[in-house]
Amino acid sequence: MPKSTIPIIYSDRFLDHLTGSFHPEKPGRLTAIVSALKNSDLADRIEWRLPTPVQDRNILAEVQRFHTSEYIAKVKQLSDNGGGQIDGDTITSAQTYEVALLAVSAWLDGVDRVLSSGQPTFVLARPPGHHACASTGMGFCIFNNASIAALYSIEQPGIKRVAILDWDVHHGNGTQAAAWHHRQIAYISTHQSPFYPGTGWQDETGAYGNILNIPMRSNGNIDAYLAAFQQDILPYLNQFDPDLLIVSAGFDANSEDPLASMLLKPQDYGVLTEFCLGLQGKLNRKVLFGLEGGYDFQSLSESVLAVVRQCLS
């Protein structure tokens, strides 16, 4: 019987979004992950897939599912002028606009792949997206990949409900805003609190009770995450019964990460992945993983490998 494989959607073009050598969100994040995957014992079970070129789909219409035309034009103008700052943390370069559009395309490809195969897929793209709001980027994020993917998903045949699980150490304020008034989209977040960006409190529950925030104290380890999954996240997801689960897969809750104060280990992300893949109902392994944060190259690479390994088990 042939071994299972997993598609990973990636392009070297994602390295062309330049933020400066001292910025945490830099191209080396992806080169470290790609190297780890290609040199792992799973290398022959990975299907490397290029994202659909932006000119081959109406990508602006897709981005406008969430972002304003004015903001999209601002990002383009900054890139056309050689780059600049959206805010103190969020940098654009000459290629950022095109690269960010390609990242959106990759996430949409991921949705298509999961829905057609019924099996998990990993989108390995940057810039990340979960802090990006309708009218501005922030927190290293340009376009909100997960939100656009969710809004795209609910227009696909047979898809009535989509859940976004955000296990990045920072709360995805932009994604929460995108989901807030959409009955068909649930947003669930585990995040260090109080912490950047200062959102994600338990009383932020969405217009339809479709938001579940689980603020976590610093120095939380896998036991804290297991409690959150078993007591809150899994019951919530089982009740919502999504047709697709999108995971905003940030890996900055690792103990080695320089930007946060949580204590996860890379292998712990395999445990969280097992929970996601084990959800039954209509979901049954229809899970899309997409990269968000994670800034220590070693733990980041090992964490992605742990997710991929669990998907192949």
N, C-alpha and C positions, 0 to 999 in steps of 0.2 A: 504493500500500500504506500503511495507516495506521501512524503512528508508535507505538512501544511506550510504555506508561505504567507508573508504579509507584505502588502504594498507600502512603500515609503515614498511619499511625493516630495521631491527635492530638486532644486536647481542651483548650480553655482552662481546664478544671477543674484541669489539672496545674499551673497557676500558683498555685493556692490553698494549696499546701503552702508555708508561710512559715517561713523559717529565720533571718530577720534580715538587715539590709542589708549587714552585714560578713561574712556567711557565704559561702563560695565557691559552694556548691550552692544557687543561688537562681533565682527564676522568670525572670530576665533571660536565662538560658541558652537557654530555649526561645523566648522572644520574638525573640531575635537569630537563631536558626536559622530560625524561621518567616518572618521578614522577608526573610532572605537567599534562601530558596527561592521565596517568592512574587514576588520582584523579579528572579529569575534568568531566563536564556533557556530554562530547563526548566519554567517555571511551568505551561505548558499541557499538560505531560505528567505532572503529579502529580495523583493522585486522593486528595483529602483525605477521610479516613474517621474518623468518630467511633467510639470504643470502645463495645462493648456495655455498657449500664448495669449496675451491679453487681446491681441487683435482678432483672435478667433472666436471671441464671445463679446457680448455687449457689456463689457466690464463696468463701465460707468453707471449703467442702469442698476447693476448689482450693488455697487458701492452706495448708490443713492437710496437703496432700501433703508439705510440708517443715517448716512451722513448728508449734510446739507451741500448744495451745489457750491455755495460760497466757500465752505471749508475745503472741499476737493480742489477748487480753483486756487486757493491759497497754497496748498501743498505743491501743486504743479508750478505755481509762480516761484516759490522758494527754490524748487529743484532747477527750474529753468535759469534762475539767477545764480546757480552754483551751490545752493544750499543755505541754510540758516537755522535759527532756533524757533521752534513753536512755543516752547517754554524753556525754563532753565535746565530741564532734564531731557528734553525731547529735541533731537537734532535731525536735520535733513541735510542731504548732500545732493550732488548733481543727479544721481541716479535714484534717489529715494522714491520719487513719485512712481516711476515705472516698476521698481522693485516691490513697493507696497501694493500696487495693483496686481502684480503677479502672485504675491502672497495670498490675496483674496481669491484669485483664480485657483490656487492650489487647494485652499480649504473647500471651495465648491467642488473641485474634482474629488476631494476626499468624501464629501457627501454622496456624490454620484457613485463612487466606488463601493462604499458601504451599503448603499441601498440596492445596488445591482447584485452584490455578492453575498450580502447578509453576514459579512465577516469584518473584523476590525481593520482599520487603516490608520497610519500615522502620517501626519503632515509636518514635515520638518522645514519650516519657513521662518523668516523674519523679514521686517520688524514684527514684534508682537502686537497684540491688539486690545487686550481686555480693559485697559484704562481709557481708550479713545472714546470720546463722547461725540454726539451728533455734529457739533459745531467746532470741535477742537481736538487735537491730539494732546496727550500728556503721559507722564510716566513711561517714557521710551516708546509709546505706542502711536502709530500713525492712523491706520484704519482698523476698525474693530472686526477682525476676521471671524471670530466665533459668532457674533451677533448677525453679521451678514449671512454666514452659513446657516444659521437657524432660521432666519427670515426666508432664505431661499428654500430651505428644506420643507417648510410647511406649505409650499406651493407645489410640491412634487406629488404625483399620484399616490394615494393610499397613506399619506402622512398627515395625521391630524394633530399630533402633539409631539413636541421636541423638548428635551431637557438638556440644559447646559450645566455640567458639573465643573466648578472652578476650584482646583486644589492648589493653585498658586498661593504663595504666602501672603500676597497682597490682595485686597478685595477688588474685584473687577467692577468698579463703579460704572464704567461705560456699558458693560454688558447688562448690568442690573437695570440701567436706564432703558436700554433697548427692550428688555423683557417686561418692564413694569406694567404696561397697558396691553400686553398680548396674552389673552387667555390660553392660547395654544402653546406658549413657551414658558417653561419653568426654569428658574435660575437658582442654583444651589452653590454656596460658597463656604469653604473653610479658609480662614485667614487669621494671621496674627493680629491681635487687637489689644490696646489701641496702636495703630500703625498707619502708615501711608496707605490710602489717601484720606483716611479719616471717615470712611463710610462703612457700611456693612453691619449695622447694629441689628439685634434680634427683632426689633419692632419695625424694621423695614421689610414688609411682607408682600408688597406688590398690590396692584388694583384688584386682583382676584385670588389673593393668597398664594400666588405663584412664585413667590420669592422665599427661599429659606437660607438665612444667614446663620453661620455658626462661628462667632468670634472666639478665638482661642488665645489663651495667655501665652506669653513668650516661654520658651524652654519646654514646650510641649513635645512629647515623643510619640512613637507609634501607638502607645496605649491610649493617648488622648484621641488620636485619629480613629482608632478602632471603636472607641466608645461613640464618637460622632457618627461613624458609618452605621454601626449596629443599632443605635438608639434613635437616630434622627434621619440620616440620609436614606438608608435602604427602605424604611417604612414610607417615607415621603415619595420616593421614586416608585415604589410598588403601587401606591395609591394613585399617583399621577399617570402611571402606565404609558410612558412615551413610546413612540414608534422608532425613535432614534435618540441616542445619547451622544452629545458632543462634550468632550472633556477638554477644558482649557488647562492643558497640562504644563503648569509651571513647576520647576524643580528647585525653587529657592527656599523651601522649608527644610532643605538639607542642613545638617549641623555645620557643614563646612562653608556654607554660602556666606559671602561677606556682607550681604545687604539685609539680613534678617536674623532672628534669634530663636529659631525652632531647631529641633533635634532629630529630625528624620534621617535615616540612612538610605542609601540608594536602593537596597533590597526592599525597603518598606513600600516603595512605589509599585513593586510587583504585587504586594499584598493588596494595595488599593485597586490596582488593575483587576485583580482576581474578583473583587467585589463587583466591579463594573460589568465584567464579562459574565458573571454568574446571575445577573438579574434575569428573571424569566418574563412571562407575559409576552407582549408583542415585541419586546426588545431583542432578547435572545442573541447576544453578541453583535448587534448592530451598533457598534461604538466607534466613533471617530475621535482620535487623539490628535491634538494640535499643540505645537510648542508655544508656550508663553515665556515665563521667566526662568531663571537659573543661571548663576553667574560664576560659580566655581567650576572650571572646565572638567575636572576629574569627576566630581560627584554628579555633575550634570550628565556627562557621558554614561556613567555607570547606571544612573537612574533611567535614562532612556532605554538602555540595554535591558534593564529589569522589566520595563513595560513591554518591550518587544518580545522578550523571552516568555512572559506570561501569555501574551497573545498567541504564541506558537505552541503553548502546552496543550 
